Amino acid sequence: MAPLPARAASSLPLFDRLEALKAAYPQAVKAIEIDGIVMADGTRIPIDDGAAKNHEQKLANADIEDMLSQIYPVGTCDKGAPPARNFDPGRIRNDAFFRSLYGATRSMAEKRLVAVDWFGSRLAFTTTGGADAALRAVAGELSRRPELKTYLSPSAGTFNWRVVAGTKRLSAHSFGAAIDLNTRYADYWLWSGGKPGNVPRYQNKFPTPIVELFERHGFIWGGKWYHYDTMHFEYRPELIAIGRLAEARGCPSS
């Protein structure tokens, strides 16, 4: 189907988002059914658990619909403004999906890790969905931009099986699907005195070319979250694909 003209775009149907999810991980997502997705390992995950949730409840117990509910802005849909309150596309993660995709335990996730060269370091990164190849491509392109190297190295880390600070939720780092850049330039919502749902100010020191290059290879940036984490990049090709689809349809907000 051809993209809708911009004036006709008012929403991005959930079905299209689910198709983008399946296309991003074709070896892991076996099928999309009317009320659930079926993973290659046999796991069946409900799309919608039927519960009405506020933002904090979505973070704590997301279903698939919750995980895809916010459209990550790319291209012309990215206006460069600080994120709106509780706009955290990608920060809402369905735990069952991530464990099925990357490994349900630390040892299972570790089996999918390989070493990726990153400006003099060897970083552990997952092979799932081609994430390691994507990170190598990012490194290759950034190596041709020496003026940006100071922001990139030393990396603050990739694989680290842990929960997000102050929560019971596993971090994307637990699966080797995220990289933190040089902490010297990092800004983080808690460091600014922020509280959940109330972040007093937005700050960022990372240049736009770094962000755009990561996005070109399927990574989202924590600097586009209301609860921002500007050194954080996370491999989420489905969210980039959804963002591109939204751009083609006139940048619907939902």
N, C-alpha and C positions, 0 to 999 in steps of 0.2 A: 504494500500500500504506500502511495506517495505521501510525504509529510504534509500535514495540514498547513494551510496558509497561516501566517502569524496572527491575523485578525480573528481566526476561528479557534485559536488555542485557548482553552480555559483550564484544562487539567491533563494529566498524563495517567492513563488508566493503569490500574494495578497489574493487569495482564501483561502490558508492555514492559513493565518493570520486572516481572517474573521471567519473561522471555529473555531480558537482558542478563538476569542472574544466571539462567541456564546456559546462555551463550558464552558467558565469561568463564564458566567452569564445566565444559562439556563432558569431561571424564568423571566428574564428581556428582553432578545433578542429572539423575537418570530421567526423571519425568516430572511434569507439573500436572497435578490433578485438580479437581474442582475445589478441594478444601485442604490440600497439602502438597508438599513437594517430596519426591522420593529420591533419596541419595543412592549412589552406587553401592554403598556398604549395607543397604537395606533399611537404613534409618528413614522413618517417615515423620516429617515435621509439619505441624499444622500451619497454615498460612495466617489464619485469624483465630485467636483463642476466644474471641467474643467479649473480652473484657474492655471496659472503658478505662483509659489510663491517662494520667497527667505525664509530664515529661520525665519526672524522676521515676515513676513507675515503669515507663517504657525502658528507661536505662536499666532498671533492676531486673525486668522480666519481659524482654521483647519477644514478640512473635515475628514472623517473617514480614508481615504487613508493616509492623512498627519499624523494622530495620530498614525498609525501603521507603518510608513515609516522607522523608525530607530529601529534596532534590539538590545534590551537590552542584553548585554553580560553576560552569566552565564557559570559556569563550565570551561571546557577547552577553551571556546571562550573568556574568560576574561583573558587577558594577564597582567593585573595589571598596565598597563601604563596609564598616565594621558589622559583623553578623548581628542579626536581630536576636532579641532575648530568646534563649533556649533553642536557637537554630544550631544544631550539632550534627549535620549529615555525615553518617559513618560512625559516629560515637555510639549510636544505638545498635547493639549487636545481639543477634540470637545465638545463645550459647550452644545449643544443639547443632546448629548449622556449622559453626566454627569448629566444634569438636569433630564432627563428621568429616569436614573438609580437610582439616589439618592434622588431626590426631586427638583422641579423647584424653590422653595422658601425656605427661612430659616425655616419657620414653618413646611413645608413638610419634609425637611431634619431632623429636630429635632424629628419628630415622629418615625424615624427609629433608633434613638440612644438608646444605653443601656450603663450601667456602666461596665467597665472592670477593674479589679484589676491590678495595675501596681506598684509594689514595694512600698507599703504603701499608694498609691494614688488610687482614683477612677476616671478613665478617660472615657469621653463620646466617644463612637465609634459606627459607623454604623453597622447595622445587614445585610445590603445588600451584597449578594454574600458570606455570611459567614465570613465577615471581622472581626466581633467581636470574633468569634471562633478562627480565625487565630491569632489575637493578643493575645488571652489567651494562645494559644499554644506556641507562641514566649516567653511570660512571663514565662510559666512553664519550658521551656527548659533553659532559661537564669537564672532562679532561682537556677539551679544546677551549675552555673558558678559564684561563689561569687566574683571572681577576676575581673569580668566585671561590677559589679553593679555600680561603680562610674560613668561609662559612661551613665548609663540608667536613673538615678534618681538624682534630680527631673526632670520629663519630662517638656519640654517647651510648651507642649500643644497638643491637638488633634482638637476637633471641634471648629471652629471659622469662622463664615460666613463673609468672607472678600475677597477683590481682592488681587492679587499678587502685591507687592509694585511696584509702578511706572507704573502700567498697568490698564486695565479695565477688565482683566481676573479673574474669580473666582479661588481662590486657592483650591486645593484638601482638605484642612482643612475645607472649607465651607460645605463639605459633610460628615465630620467625618470619612474620609477614609485615614487620614495621622496622623502620630505621629512624633513630634520632641523630640529628646533626650536631654541630659544635655548640655545646652549652653556653659558650661565651656570648653567643648572640641570641640565646633563647629567652622567650617570654612565656609565662604560664599563668593561667587565670588565678590560681591560688596564691601565687607570689604577689599578685596585685592587691591582695586583701579580699578577693572575691569569695562569695559563698554560692552554693548551688542556686541557680536562678537569679542571682544578683551579683554580677561582675561589674565593678565600678568603672573600669576603663579598659580599653583595648590597646595593646602595644605589639609591635612587630619590627624586627630588624632584618629579616631575610628578604633578599631582592626578589622581585617578581619573576625574572628569568629562571631562577631555580625552581620556583613553584610550577611554572608553565612546563618546564622540561619534565619534571616528575609526573605531572598530569598526562603528558603526551604518552607516557609508558604505563598508565594504569594506576598511578598512585594518587591518593587524596592527601590533602594537607591539613594538619590540625590548626593552622592559622585561619581557616575558614569556619571554625567553630566559635559559638558564643563563649563556651568554656574552652578558651584557646590554649593550644600547646604548639608554639610556632616551630619548634625544632623537629616535630613529629611528622613523618610521612608513612603512609600505610597502603599496602597493595590492595586496592579495591576496584578492579576493572569494571565490575558491574555498576558501580556508582558513577564512574566516569562515563560509561556507555549510556546510562540513564540521563546524565547531564547533557551529553551530546544530543540525545534524542529530544530532550526538552528544548535545547537551543534551536534545533531544526523546526520545532513546532511553536516558536514564538515565545519561549521562556515562561511556560506556565508555572505558577508558584506551588501547585499541588498536583 
